[in-house]
Amino acid sequence: MEPLVDEGLGNACYLLDTGDGRALVVDPPRDLRAVRAAAKRRGLRIAWAAETHLHADFLSGAVRLAADDGARILASAGGGAGLRPRGAG
């Protein structure tokens, strides 16, 4: 597990290596450069994006990870309804 901290936002996300070449990103930020660089350094493909704090003052990168990387978004049923890539049902 690698914490990726954005001191300016006071936010942390986490890149977790699942041991099979894939990764889970917990609370991905809107700016995904650090997340993607960390995954690339470790030779990982981002397969999941988990959201643990869905609220109005946090812009998530989960939808972008789903659209660009094919990551599956993991979120609560009540809070995750707006986290679908365009065209997803």
N, CA and C atoms as an extended XYZ file, in Angstrom:
267
Properties=species:S:1:pos:R:3:atomname:S:1:resname:S:1:resid:I:1 pbc="F F F"
N         0.853       -1.163        0.000 N   MET     1
C         0.000        0.000        0.000 CA  MET     1
C         0.901        1.229        0.000 C   MET     1
N         0.548        2.170       -0.873 N   GLU     2
C         1.293        3.420       -0.954 CA  GLU     2
C         0.334        4.591       -0.765 C   GLU     2
N         0.535        5.367        0.327 N   PRO     3
C        -0.284        6.571        0.491 CA  PRO     3
C         0.204        7.667       -0.445 C   PRO     3
N        -0.734        8.376       -1.044 N   LEU     4
C        -0.421        9.503       -1.927 CA  LEU     4
C        -1.140       10.709       -1.349 C   LEU     4
N        -0.372       11.620       -0.749 N   VAL     5
C        -0.939       12.736       -0.003 CA  VAL     5
C        -0.825       14.026       -0.808 C   VAL     5
N        -1.928       14.738       -0.900 N   ASP     6
C        -1.956       16.072       -1.495 CA  ASP     6
C        -2.030       17.057       -0.331 C   ASP     6
N        -0.900       17.615        0.034 N   GLU     7
C        -0.845       18.523        1.187 CA  GLU     7
C        -1.719       19.752        0.980 C   GLU     7
N        -1.806       20.243       -0.257 N   GLY     8
C        -2.614       21.422       -0.550 CA  GLY     8
C        -4.083       21.211       -0.285 C   GLY     8
N        -4.578       20.024       -0.605 N   LEU     9
C        -5.986       19.708       -0.372 CA  LEU     9
C        -6.225       19.085        1.000 C   LEU     9
N        -5.157       18.640        1.639 N   GLY    10
C        -5.334       17.929        2.897 CA  GLY    10
C        -6.026       16.595        2.685 C   GLY    10
N        -5.721       15.952        1.575 N   ASN    11
C        -6.382       14.709        1.199 CA  ASN    11
C        -5.330       13.631        0.936 C   ASN    11
N        -5.695       12.406        1.240 N   ALA    12
C        -4.833       11.270        0.923 CA  ALA    12
C        -5.634       10.232        0.162 C   ALA    12
N        -4.988        9.626       -0.795 N   CYS    13
C        -5.556        8.457       -1.446 CA  CYS    13
C        -4.525        7.354       -1.282 C   CYS    13
N        -4.916        6.144       -1.601 N   TYR    14
C        -4.041        5.006       -1.383 CA  TYR    14
C        -4.045        4.104       -2.598 C   TYR    14
N        -2.866        3.654       -2.981 N   LEU    15
C        -2.702        2.693       -4.068 CA  LEU    15
C        -2.360        1.359       -3.422 C   LEU    15
N        -3.216        0.375       -3.629 N   LEU    16
C        -3.003       -0.946       -3.040 CA  LEU    16
C        -2.708       -1.960       -4.140 C   LEU    16
N        -1.568       -2.614       -4.030 N   ASP    17
C        -1.163       -3.675       -4.943 CA  ASP    17
C        -1.889       -4.948       -4.512 C   ASP    17
N        -2.699       -5.518       -5.392 N   THR    18
C        -3.456       -6.720       -5.034 CA  THR    18
C        -2.660       -8.007       -5.255 C   THR    18
N        -1.411       -7.868       -5.690 N   GLY    19
C        -0.532       -9.026       -5.813 CA  GLY    19
C        -0.620       -9.772       -7.122 C   GLY    19
N        -1.439       -9.283       -8.039 N   ASP    20
C        -1.601       -9.978       -9.319 CA  ASP    20
C        -1.429       -9.034      -10.511 C   ASP    20
N        -0.703       -7.940      -10.294 N   GLY    21
C        -0.480       -6.974      -11.368 CA  GLY    21
C        -1.559       -5.906      -11.445 C   GLY    21
N        -2.560       -6.008      -10.572 N   ARG    22
C        -3.626       -5.021      -10.551 CA  ARG    22
C        -3.559       -4.208       -9.261 C   ARG    22
N        -4.262       -3.072       -9.300 N   ALA    23
C        -4.266       -2.188       -8.137 CA  ALA    23
C        -5.654       -1.666       -7.858 C   ALA    23
N        -5.873       -1.358       -6.593 N   LEU    24
C        -7.067       -0.683       -6.111 CA  LEU    24
C        -6.634        0.703       -5.658 C   LEU    24
N        -7.338        1.728       -6.117 N   VAL    25
C        -7.080        3.090       -5.665 CA  VAL    25
C        -8.235        3.490       -4.750 C   VAL    25
N        -7.913        3.871       -3.530 N   VAL    26
C        -8.921        4.287       -2.561 CA  VAL    26
C        -8.962        5.813       -2.534 C   VAL    26
N       -10.140        6.368       -2.745 N   ASP    27
C       -10.386        7.813       -2.764 CA  ASP    27
C        -9.492        8.557       -3.761 C   ASP    27
N        -9.585        8.186       -5.046 N   PRO    28
C        -8.736        8.832       -6.052 CA  PRO    28
C        -9.072       10.318       -6.198 C   PRO    28
N        -8.047       11.162       -6.263 N   PRO    29
C        -8.279       12.597       -6.445 CA  PRO    29
C        -8.602       12.908       -7.895 C   PRO    29
N        -9.077       14.104       -8.122 N   ARG    30
C        -9.370       14.529       -9.492 CA  ARG    30
C        -8.106       14.539      -10.345 C   ARG    30
N        -7.010       15.035       -9.787 N   ASP    31
C        -5.724       15.046      -10.482 CA  ASP    31
C        -5.068       13.681      -10.267 C   ASP    31
N        -5.036       12.890      -11.306 N   LEU    32
C        -4.581       11.503      -11.203 CA  LEU    32
C        -3.111       11.295      -11.540 C   LEU    32
N        -2.363       12.364      -11.745 N   ARG    33
C        -0.962       12.195      -12.156 CA  ARG    33
C        -0.140       11.391      -11.154 C   ARG    33
N        -0.251       11.684       -9.871 N   ALA    34
C         0.524       10.953       -8.857 CA  ALA    34
C         0.080        9.497       -8.774 C   ALA    34
N        -1.220        9.258       -8.884 N   VAL    35
C        -1.759        7.896       -8.839 CA  VAL    35
C        -1.219        7.081      -10.014 C   VAL    35
N        -1.311        7.652      -11.187 N   ARG    36
C        -0.842        6.927      -12.384 CA  ARG    36
C         0.667        6.713      -12.361 C   ARG    36
N         1.421        7.700      -11.870 N   ALA    37
C         2.878        7.555      -11.782 CA  ALA    37
C         3.248        6.443      -10.800 C   ALA    37
N         2.554        6.382       -9.671 N   ALA    38
C         2.832        5.336       -8.680 CA  ALA    38
C         2.495        3.959       -9.241 C   ALA    38
N         1.378        3.842       -9.934 N   ALA    39
C         1.002        2.559      -10.542 CA  ALA    39
C         2.022        2.144      -11.596 C   ALA    39
N         2.438        3.087      -12.402 N   LYS    40
C         3.422        2.783      -13.452 CA  LYS    40
C         4.747        2.337      -12.844 C   LYS    40
N         5.197        3.044      -11.796 N   ARG    41
C         6.446        2.682      -11.116 CA  ARG    41
C         6.415        1.248      -10.614 C   ARG    41
N         5.255        0.813      -10.169 N   ARG    42
C         5.114       -0.525       -9.610 CA  ARG    42
C         4.683       -1.557      -10.653 C   ARG    42
N         4.446       -1.115      -11.889 N   GLY    43
C         4.029       -2.036      -12.944 CA  GLY    43
C         2.613       -2.557      -12.752 C   GLY    43
N         1.725       -1.693      -12.242 N   LEU    44
C         0.355       -2.115      -11.928 CA  LEU    44
C        -0.655       -1.507      -12.879 C   LEU    44
N        -1.718       -2.260      -13.138 N   ARG    45
C        -2.874       -1.762      -13.886 CA  ARG    45
C        -3.964       -1.447      -12.872 C   ARG    45
N        -4.521       -0.254      -12.943 N   ILE    46
C        -5.568        0.139      -12.005 CA  ILE    46
C        -6.875       -0.541      -12.399 C   ILE    46
N        -7.344       -1.420      -11.534 N   ALA    47
C        -8.542       -2.216      -11.824 CA  ALA    47
C        -9.774       -1.742      -11.060 C   ALA    47
N        -9.578       -1.087       -9.914 N   TRP    48
C       -10.693       -0.634       -9.084 CA  TRP    48
C       -10.420        0.749       -8.520 C   TRP    48
N       -11.480        1.490       -8.316 N   ALA    49
C       -11.421        2.788       -7.635 CA  ALA    49
C       -12.501        2.768       -6.571 C   ALA    49
N       -12.092        2.832       -5.309 N   ALA    50
C       -13.046        2.784       -4.200 CA  ALA    50
C       -13.219        4.170       -3.598 C   ALA    50
N       -14.464        4.529       -3.362 N   GLU    51
C       -14.797        5.814       -2.744 CA  GLU    51
C       -15.291        5.571       -1.330 C   GLU    51
N       -14.629        6.191       -0.360 N   THR    52
C       -15.044        6.026        1.034 CA  THR    52
C       -15.682        7.281        1.605 C   THR    52
N       -15.506        8.408        0.951 N   HIS    53
C       -16.104        9.644        1.471 CA  HIS    53
C       -16.685       10.476        0.336 C   HIS    53
N       -17.898       10.152       -0.006 N   LEU    54
C       -18.608       10.855       -1.074 CA  LEU    54
C       -19.305       12.080       -0.493 C   LEU    54
N       -18.784       13.237       -0.807 N   HIS    55
C       -19.428       14.469       -0.366 CA  HIS    55
C       -19.061       15.608       -1.300 C   HIS    55
N       -19.735       16.705       -1.173 N   ALA    56
C       -19.677       17.784       -2.148 CA  ALA    56
C       -18.328       18.490       -2.240 C   ALA    56
N       -17.492       18.434       -1.215 N   ASP    57
C       -16.241       19.188       -1.291 CA  ASP    57
C       -15.056       18.362       -1.794 C   ASP    57
N       -15.314       17.207       -2.372 N   PHE    58
C       -14.244       16.371       -2.893 CA  PHE    58
C       -14.569       15.972       -4.322 C   PHE    58
N       -13.681       16.335       -5.249 N   LEU    59
C       -13.861       15.948       -6.646 CA  LEU    59
C       -13.055       14.674       -6.890 C   LEU    59
N       -13.747       13.614       -7.192 N   SER    60
C       -13.149       12.298       -7.348 CA  SER    60
C       -12.610       12.075       -8.759 C   SER    60
N       -11.552       11.276       -8.835 N   GLY    61
C       -11.017       10.840      -10.117 CA  GLY    61
C       -11.529        9.467      -10.519 C   GLY    61
N       -12.474        8.919       -9.764 N   ALA    62
C       -12.950        7.559      -10.027 CA  ALA    62
C       -13.569        7.410      -11.414 C   ALA    62
N       -14.373        8.366      -11.815 N   VAL    63
C       -15.026        8.266      -13.129 CA  VAL    63
C       -13.983        8.302      -14.242 C   VAL    63
N       -12.962        9.128      -14.081 N   ARG    64
C       -11.890        9.196      -15.085 CA  ARG    64
C       -11.140        7.873      -15.134 C   ARG    64
N       -10.856        7.262      -13.978 N   LEU    65
C       -10.183        5.958      -13.960 CA  LEU    65
C       -11.039        4.894      -14.640 C   LEU    65
N       -12.337        4.960      -14.437 N   ALA    66
C       -13.238        4.006      -15.094 CA  ALA    66
C       -13.228        4.206      -16.601 C   ALA    66
N       -13.306        5.454      -17.034 N   ALA    67
C       -13.371        5.752      -18.468 CA  ALA    67
C       -12.046        5.448      -19.174 C   ALA    67
N       -10.942        5.852      -18.576 N   ASP    68
C        -9.635        5.729      -19.235 CA  ASP    68
C        -8.964        4.378      -19.018 C   ASP    68
N        -9.131        3.813      -17.831 N   ASP    69
C        -8.385        2.618      -17.458 CA  ASP    69
C        -9.268        1.375      -17.343 C   ASP    69
N       -10.580        1.559      -17.444 N   GLY    70
C       -11.481        0.430      -17.287 CA  GLY    70
C       -11.652       -0.001      -15.845 C   GLY    70
N       -11.284        0.877      -14.898 N   ALA    71
C       -11.422        0.538      -13.478 CA  ALA    71
C       -12.891        0.421      -13.102 C   ALA    71
N       -13.176       -0.494      -12.226 N   ARG    72
C       -14.526       -0.657      -11.695 CA  ARG    72
C       -14.642        0.219      -10.454 C   ARG    72
N       -15.708        1.001      -10.375 N   ILE    73
C       -15.910        1.888       -9.235 CA  ILE    73
C       -16.632        1.142       -8.127 C   ILE    73
N       -16.080        1.242       -6.930 N   LEU    74
C       -16.671        0.645       -5.742 CA  LEU    74
C       -17.120        1.778       -4.831 C   LEU    74
N       -18.416        1.860       -4.569 N   ALA    75
C       -18.967        2.921       -3.725 CA  ALA    75
C       -20.268        2.425       -3.120 C   ALA    75
N       -20.716        3.100       -2.076 N   SER    76
C       -21.973        2.714       -1.448 CA  SER    76
C       -23.115        2.878       -2.443 C   SER    76
N       -24.127        2.080       -2.311 N   ALA    77
C       -25.268        2.137       -3.225 CA  ALA    77
C       -25.942        3.502       -3.181 C   ALA    77
N       -26.062        4.085       -2.014 N   GLY    78
C       -26.733        5.378       -1.884 CA  GLY    78
C       -25.912        6.539       -2.401 C   GLY    78
N       -24.610        6.498       -2.178 N   GLY    79
C       -23.778        7.632       -2.552 CA  GLY    79
C       -23.091        7.515       -3.886 C   GLY    79
N       -23.013        6.321       -4.439 N   GLY    80
C       -22.236        6.120       -5.644 CA  GLY    80
C       -22.972        6.228       -6.950 C   GLY    80
N       -24.258        6.568       -6.920 N   ALA    81
C       -25.063        6.592       -8.147 CA  ALA    81
C       -24.526        7.569       -9.182 C   ALA    81
N       -23.931        8.658       -8.763 N   GLY    82
C       -23.413        9.648       -9.711 CA  GLY    82
C       -22.020        9.354      -10.202 C   GLY    82
N       -21.462        8.206       -9.836 N   LEU    83
C       -20.088        7.874      -10.212 CA  LEU    83
C       -20.038        6.865      -11.355 C   LEU    83
N       -20.783        7.108      -12.382 N   ARG    84
C       -20.760        6.219      -13.540 CA  ARG    84
C       -20.164        6.953      -14.725 C   ARG    84
N       -19.283        6.285      -15.475 N   PRO    85
C       -18.792        6.908      -16.712 CA  PRO    85
C       -19.954        7.155      -17.662 C   PRO    85
N       -19.825        8.142      -18.494 N   ARG    86
C       -20.882        8.442      -19.469 CA  ARG    86
C       -21.167        7.200      -20.302 C   ARG    86
N       -22.439        6.936      -20.491 N   GLY    87
C       -22.860        5.788      -21.285 CA  GLY    87
C       -23.032        4.518      -20.476 C   GLY    87
N       -22.601        4.515      -19.198 N   ALA    88
C       -22.765        3.315      -18.372 CA  ALA    88
C       -24.171        3.311      -17.790 C   ALA    88
N       -24.770        2.153      -17.688 N   GLY    89
C       -26.129        2.032      -17.209 CA  GLY    89
C       -26.319        1.819      -15.783 C   GLY    89
